[in-house]
Structure formats: structure tokens, C-alpha cells
């Protein structure tokens, strides 16, 4: 058995493992965060097509900046332990008894508290200030854009198609989703049959479409282009085919399209056949429009009056 003096001498000769790991971890953590910010962040989905998408890209990047050093620390500690404290042939001695380390415990508590509380504050601010990070805010939004020029667009989910109503343009309904650039949009999302989910991917907008519920989401498109709209809630046989594409266009092009569509639907009598605009609808009213109205402009009915062209079974 080793003498107490030998044990003390061995303890004194033991290297500073914490400092070693720190000197390996610090440059790697800095390099990882620099790579995330300068190389990953510019390409982070969902992109910067709208204000909500920009906020989401920033949020994901911010979380990655926190996560990378933590993950690297775990990997470095595990690798260092495997290399430095691995079992060696012929070493049959027990490790030194350790009954606590105040410095390690205090550092651990302080570091984890800073990380958790920091993320709590950041997440709370991001959910409230920038329009709930673009997600649907439910029937009673806690945030609303400071703008008097909001464009209202109602998203109506139905098996298996989205249609869109524009109450500021006579309540016209269309299968096309056009939005003007640099103008706040107030989405009102509902359903006529089962639960759907309206997900405008590149806009960073996602809101459930529930029957009898009006879920609200805000965003402001800030880049011209095309974005994909996908149902993100399993809603039946043709859920996978329930998608289309929306377009962000100039304000002039949007006004021209909206006016032309409203005139067309008024001229063919569709506006008078549609139920009055409301935040939700009674699904039993829609089939009363009749098969002819359903065919006009691709307007679909519910429940189940839309089937893809490749489906031989139609109502």
C-alpha cells in the first residue's frame, strides 16, 4: 500500500485536466460558431422571403450557436476520458476516492443556469415580439403588426385542397394564393371538414386548420418569388397531394390580379353563390353551391369534393 506521502506526491504531479480540455475546447468552439454564423446562417431554412421566415432562420442559428460549444464539450470530455483515463495493462489499483469538488459543482450549476435561463428569456421574447416567430397564434393573437394596411387572406382547408378568400376584394375565393411584396398579411386559417395544417414553408408560416376555429398568423413578404404551401397534418387518403404554390408579386401586379379575379367571379355569378364571408363556415352550406359552381375556377367543395385528376374515383 502506498504511503500517504507518495499519494500526495502523485496528486501534485497530476496535470490540470480541466485546463487541458478547456484549451482544446475553446478554439474549436469559436471556430464552430464562426462557421455557423458566416457559412450556415446565410443558407438556414426557411430563408428570408418574409419577416417570419427571417426570424425563424435567426432563431435556429442562435440556438445552434449555443448548442455547438455544449456538444463539443461533451465530445471533448468523452474523448479525453477515453484516452487519458482508459484502463492500462497491469494497472490494478483503485482510483483515488473523490468526495466532491466545489469548483466543478459551482461551475456546472452556473453554466447550466446561464444556458437555461438565457434560452428561456430569448424564447419568450421571440415568441411575443416578432409575431410569434411566424407561427399561427390561435384565435386570440397576443401580437399584431403595427400597421393599418393589413391584407386579410382566409385559408380554407378541405379534402384535399386549400382555397383562399380575400374579404377586402368582395370575398372572392380562389385556388391561387398571391401576396403583395412589403405588405403585412393577416392569415385566417380554418377548415371545412377535418383537421389540416396550412404550412407556407418559405414564408415561415404554419397554422392548424381546424373546423369551426379561426387561427390567425401574420407575416410580411419581403422578397418576390414562389413558395410552397403544404398540408402538414395527416388528413386522409390524398394528404400527400394536398399542396400548391403561392407567389409574392409586386403591389401593382397584385392589385391588377385581385381586381381581375374579383370582376371575373362577379361576372359569372360566383360571388353571389358563395356564402357570406365569415371567420368559419358551416360545412353543410358548401355543397348547396352545386356541381357547376364547384367547377368554376377550380373552387372545391367539402367534404371530399376534390380528387386529383389521376384518381379514377370521383364524387
N, C-alpha and C positions, 0 to 999 in steps of 0.2 A: 504493500500500500504506500502511495506517495506521501512524503512528508508535507505538512502544511506549508513549509517554505517553498517547496517545489511547486505546489499548486498555485501559490501567489505569483511565483516567477512565470509560470505558464500563462496565467491570466494577464500579466503585464505584457507578455510578448505577443499576445493575441492581437492581430491587426484590427483596425477600425472598420468593421464590415459595413456599418451604416454609411460611412463616408465613401467607401469604395462603390457601393451601389448607387449612391447619390451622384457621384462623378460620372458614372456610366449613364444613369437615367437622365440627368439634366440636358446634355446636348441632344440626346435622342428625342426627348420630349419637345424641346424647342424646334428641332428640325421637323418633327411630325406636325406640330401646329402651324409652322410656316408653310409646309406643303398643303395642308388642309385649306388654309386661308387663301393662298395665292394660286393653287392649281385645282383644288376640288371645289371651292366655293363658287367660282365663275360658272361651273357646269352643274351645280347642285339642282336637282329637280325640286319643285316643278318649274323652275326658271323664274323669269322676271316679266311675264306677259301681263301681270296685273299686280296691284298693290298687295293683295293677299298672297299671291304666289311669291313675291319678293320677301315678304315677312316669313313665310314658311321656309324658304331657302336659307334665310339668315338664321332662323331658329335651329334648323338641323345642323348648320355649320357651327353655331355657338355650342350646341351640345357635343358635337364631335371634338371641338377644341378642349372641352373639359374631359371627355372620355379618353382621348388618346393618351395623355400623360398617366391616367389611372391604369389603363390597360398595360401600358409599357412598364409601369412599376411592378405590376403583378408578374408579368413575364420575366422581367429582370431579376426580381427576387427569387422566382422559381428556378431560373437558370443558375443563378449564383448559388442557391442552396444545393442544387444537384451537383454542381462542380466542387464547391468548397467543403460541403458537409456530407459528401457521399461516404458510404462505407468503404473502408480500405482494408485490404487483406492483412490479417494479423492484428488488427485493432479490435480488441475485445473489451476495452474499457467503457464504462458508462460515461455519458456526457455530464458536464458539471450541473449540479442542481441549481435551478433558477427559480426564485420565488417572486418575481415581479421586477418590472423596470419602469420607474416613474416617468422617465423621459419618453420612452416608447409609448406608454399608455397615454400620456398627455398629448403627444404629437398626433397619435391616432384619433383621439377624441376631437382635437381641434381641427384637424384636416377634414374629417368626415362631416363635422358640424358646418364648416365653411362651405363644403360642396353641397350638402343637402339644403341648407338654408339659402345659399346663393341661387340654386336651381328653383327653389320654391318661389323666391321673390321674382326671378326672371320669368318663370312660367305664369305667375299671377298677372304680372304687368302685360305680358304678351297676349294673354287671353282676353284682357279687358280693353287695352288701348287700341291696338290695330285691328279692330273688327273681329275679335275672336280668332285671330290668325287665319281668317278666311273661312272658317268652318261655319256650318249652319248654327244659328243662335237660338233656334226654337221659336215658339210663338211670341215670346216677350223678349226682344233683344235687349241686352244690357249696354249696348253701344250702338250709336248711329252716326253716320258721317255728318260732319258739319257742312252740309250742302243743301241748297234749295232746288237744285237741278238734278234730282234723282230720276233715273229711268226705272220704272217698275216693269218687271218681267215675271209673269207667273209660269212656273214649270209644272206641268200636269203629267204625272206618271201613270201609265196604263199598260196592260199587257198587249204588246211588248214594244212600246214606243213612247217617246217623250214628245209632247206638243207644248207650244208656248203661246201665251196670251199677252197682249200689250194693252193694258187698260187705258193708257194715255192716247191710244190710237183706235178708239172706238171699240175696244175689247176684242180686236181681231185675234184669231187663233191660227197658228201655222206650225208646220213641222220644221221650219227653218229658224235658227237662232242667230240673229245678227245683233251685234252690240257696237255702239259708237266708242271711238277712242277717247280717252281722257274725260270720261263722264262716269260718275258713280252709278252702279246698278244695284237695285234692290230686288233680289230674287224672292219670290213667294212660292214655296215648293209644297205640293200636295199630291194626292193620288186619287184615282177613281175606283181602284179595286183592291189590290194587295199592297204590301209594303215594298216600295222601291227605294233607290238611293240615287239622287242626282249628283254626279261627280263630273264637274268640268275640270279636267285634270290640269291642263296648262294654266288655268286661271286660279288654281288653288282653292276651288270652291267645292264643298261637299255637304249636302244636306239630305236627310232622310225625307222620303215622300210617303207620308202616312195618310190613309183615308180619314177625312174629317179633321185634319190638322194642317195648320198653315205655318210651316217652318221658314224662317227668314234668314237670308245671308246677304252680305254686302261685299262688293269688290269694285275696283276701278280699273278697267283695262288700260294699259299704258304702252302696248305695242300692237301694231297691226299684224294680222295673221290668222291662222286656223288653229282651233283647239278641239280636242276630242271630248265628247260627252259620253259617259258610260254609266249604265246602271250598276251599282256596286252592292246590291242586296239581292240574294237569290229570290227570284220572283216567279219562277215557273219554267215551263219547257223551253221557251226561247229567250231565257235570260241572257245567254251569251251573245245573242244577236241584237240585244237592246242597246244600241249605240248609234250615234250620228256625230256630225261635226258642226261646230259653230264657227263664226267668223267675227273678228274685230275689224271694223272698217272705219273710214273717216266719218266725221259727224255729217258731212254733206251727203255722202253715199248712204248712210243710214236713214236720214230723213227722206231721201228720194225713194229708197226701198220701202220704208214703212208707209209712206203716203200711197205708193202704187199698190201695195198689198191691201191696204185698207179700202182703197177705191175698188179694187177687183172683187173683194169679198162682199162689199156693199152692193156692187153692181149685179152679182149673181145671186144675191139674196141670202148669203151665208150668215152675215152679221145678224140679220133678223131671226135666223133659225137657231143661233147659238143661245144658250141660257145666259141671263144677265151675269156680268162679271161679279164674282164673289171670291172670297179667300178660299172657300171649299165648296164642293158640289155634291149633290145627291146623285150617285151613280145611276139610279133608275131613270133619271131625266134624260141622260145622254142618248140611249137607244131610240128615243122618240124622234130624234132628228131624221131617222130614216136612212136607208141604204144609199140613196142618191147623195145626200148631204155628206155622208161618210166618205164618198169617193172624191169629193171636191177638194182639191189642193192637198190631198193626202191626209186630211183630218181623220183621225182614228176614233173609234168608239170603245166603250168598255162595258162589261168585262169581256176581254178576249176577242175583240173585233179587228185586231191587227195580227196578220200572219205574214211571215216573209214569203216572197214570191216563189221560193223553191219548195215551200211546203204544199203538198198536194191537197191537204185537208184544210178547207176554209169554211167559215160560218155561212 
